[in-house]
Amino acid sequence: MRTVVLDSDALSRLARMDGSMSVTVHALAKTGQPVVVPTVVLVEVMTGKASDAAVFRVVKGFAFHGLDSATATAAGALRERAEGLRRKKRDLSVDAVIAQIARDLAPSTVITADVPDLTLLTAGADVVVVPVS
């Protein structure tokens, strides 16, 4: 069974009950498929406003995965390697953390709006990267 790891866009769409994303993730959760939200994703999604209630409602029953020193170190190495391989210049820190958590939980699937970067960061691991629907 693959663990499903959500990135910020996936969680945001889920909180908004956007399209088939809600149906897909809730169906996975009901079948016992583990759904994980990296805590760094909460940093990107939470606002301190009333809209946070929708996020808390959605993640009820999902597991959270924090950032320990081993994961942070491995994510930093992934980020450094990936930034040297791509043209686009933007910080990959959060994506690298999500990728490393997915690697640690492999076999896993990452649901993301940033398929190219997550594919690059998870290359060689038993991680499937799929676009947010």
N, C-alpha and C positions, 0 to 999 in steps of 0.2 A: 504494500500500500504506500502510495506517495504522499508525503506531507505537502500541503499547499501553503506557500509563503506569499503574503500579499505585500505589494509595494504601496506607496502613498496614493497613487492614482487609483489603484484597485480599491483601497479602503475608502477613499473619498467617494467614489462612484457607488460603492456599496452603501455607504451612509446616506447617500441621496436617493437610494433605491433606484439607481439608474440602470435601465435596460435589463438585459439578460444576466448581467453581473450578479445581481441579487439572487436570482433563481439558481444560478450555477453554484455559487458559494454555499448557499443554504442547503442545496441538495447534497453537496459534498459533506457538509457537517452532519446532516441527518443520517448519512450512510456510515458514519464513523470515521470518515476521512479527516485526519488531523488538519486543522487550519491554524496557521501561526501568523501573528503580527509581530514583526521586530519592533522593539520599543522605540527605536530611532524613527520609525514610520509615524508613531504618535507625535513626535516632535514636529514633523512636517505638516501633520493634519490638524492638530489641536490648535485652537485659537484663544481659548479662555472666554469664549462667548457662549451664548445659549445653544448655538449650533453644535457644540460638542456633545450635547445629549444624544444626538442621532448617532454619533460615533460610538459612544458608550453602549447604546442599545444594540448596535450591530455586532460589536466585539464580544458581547456576553456569550460565554461558552467557548470562545477561541482561546488559544494559548498565546502567551506573550513570551518573547525570547529577548533577553537583555544582552548587553554588551560587556563581556568580561575581557580581561587583558589578552588572553590567547586569541579570541575572536577579533579583537581590535588590531592586534599585531598582524594576523593573517590577512585581514581586510586591507590594512595599509599596504602590504606587499602586493595584493591583487590590484589595488588602485594604481600603484606606481608602475606595475607592468603594463596595465591596460592604457594608462595615459601615454606611455611611450609608443603604443601601437596604433593610435587613432589620430585623426586630423582634428576633430572637433575638440576645442579647448574649453572644457568646463570641469568643475570639480566633480569627481566621481565618488567622493567619500561615502555618502549615504548609500548609493548603489553598491559600492564595494562591501559595506556591512551587510546589506540584504543578500548579496551574492554569497558571502562567506557563511552566513546563517543557513542559507539553502544548501551549501556544500556540506556543512556540519550535519544537517538533517537528511541528507540524501539516503535513498532516492526521494527527490522532491520536484515540485513544480512551482515556478515563480509566475504569478500573474502580474503583469506590468504594462505600462504604457511606453516603456523604454526598452523594447526588445533588443535593439542592436547592442546597447551597452551591457545589459544583463547577460546576453548571450556571450559577449566577449569575456565578461568577468567570471562566468561559470564554465567556460570551455574546459573540457577534459574531466568534468565531474558528472555524476549521474543526476543531472538537473535538466529539466525541460523548461524552457522559457516560452510562455504563451502571452499573446496580447490581451489586454483588457477588452472585454466585449461589451 
